[in-house]
């Protein structure tokens, strides 16, 4: 099976940052259980609390 790497970002504009953090926890857990998923990480930018990479 070929390996792929997807990179992206989330910029929070219309919801509280705390709500996104809670949603990300569940999303990361679900994604890591998918067949073939090796790594799923998201981190909050140090300079912009509304940006997640």
The 8 nearest C-alpha neighbors of each residue, nearest first, counted from 0:
[[1, 2, 35, 3, 34, 36, 37, 4],
 [2, 0, 3, 35, 4, 36, 37, 5],
 [1, 3, 0, 4, 35, 37, 36, 5],
 [4, 2, 5, 1, 0, 36, 6, 35],
 [3, 5, 6, 2, 38, 37, 39, 7],
 [6, 4, 3, 7, 39, 2, 38, 8],
 [7, 5, 4, 8, 52, 40, 41, 39],
 [8, 6, 52, 5, 9, 51, 41, 4],
 [7, 9, 52, 51, 10, 50, 6, 41],
 [10, 8, 51, 50, 11, 52, 7, 49],
 [9, 11, 50, 49, 12, 51, 8, 52],
 [12, 10, 49, 13, 9, 14, 50, 16],
 [13, 11, 14, 10, 49, 15, 16, 9],
 [12, 14, 11, 15, 16, 10, 19, 49],
 [15, 13, 12, 16, 11, 18, 19, 17],
 [14, 16, 17, 18, 19, 13, 11, 12],
 [15, 17, 19, 18, 20, 49, 14, 11],
 [16, 18, 20, 15, 19, 21, 14, 22],
 [19, 17, 21, 15, 16, 20, 22, 14],
 [18, 20, 22, 16, 21, 17, 23, 15],
 [19, 21, 17, 23, 18, 22, 16, 24],
 [22, 20, 18, 24, 19, 23, 17, 25],
 [21, 23, 19, 25, 24, 20, 26, 18],
 [24, 22, 26, 20, 25, 21, 27, 19],
 [23, 25, 27, 21, 22, 26, 28, 20],
 [24, 26, 28, 23, 22, 27, 29, 21],
 [25, 27, 23, 29, 28, 24, 30, 22],
 [26, 28, 30, 24, 25, 29, 23, 31],
 [29, 27, 25, 31, 26, 30, 24, 32],
 [30, 28, 26, 32, 27, 31, 25, 33],
 [29, 31, 27, 32, 33, 28, 26, 36],
 [30, 32, 28, 29, 33, 36, 27, 39],
 [31, 33, 30, 29, 34, 28, 36, 35],
 [34, 32, 30, 36, 31, 35, 29, 37],
 [33, 35, 36, 32, 31, 37, 30, 29],
 [34, 36, 37, 33, 32, 31, 2, 0],
 [37, 35, 33, 31, 34, 38, 30, 32],
 [36, 38, 35, 31, 39, 34, 33, 32],
 [39, 37, 36, 40, 31, 30, 27, 35],
 [40, 38, 27, 31, 41, 37, 30, 36],
 [39, 41, 38, 42, 27, 52, 31, 23],
 [42, 40, 52, 51, 43, 39, 23, 27],
 [43, 41, 52, 51, 44, 40, 50, 45],
 [42, 44, 51, 50, 48, 45, 52, 41],
 [43, 45, 47, 50, 46, 51, 48, 42],
 [46, 44, 47, 43, 48, 50, 42, 51],
 [45, 47, 44, 48, 50, 43, 49, 51],
 [48, 46, 44, 49, 50, 45, 43, 51],
 [47, 49, 50, 44, 43, 46, 45, 16],
 [50, 48, 11, 47, 10, 16, 51, 12],
 [51, 49, 10, 44, 47, 48, 9, 43],
 [52, 50, 43, 9, 42, 8, 44, 41],
 [51, 8, 42, 41, 7, 43, 9, 50]]
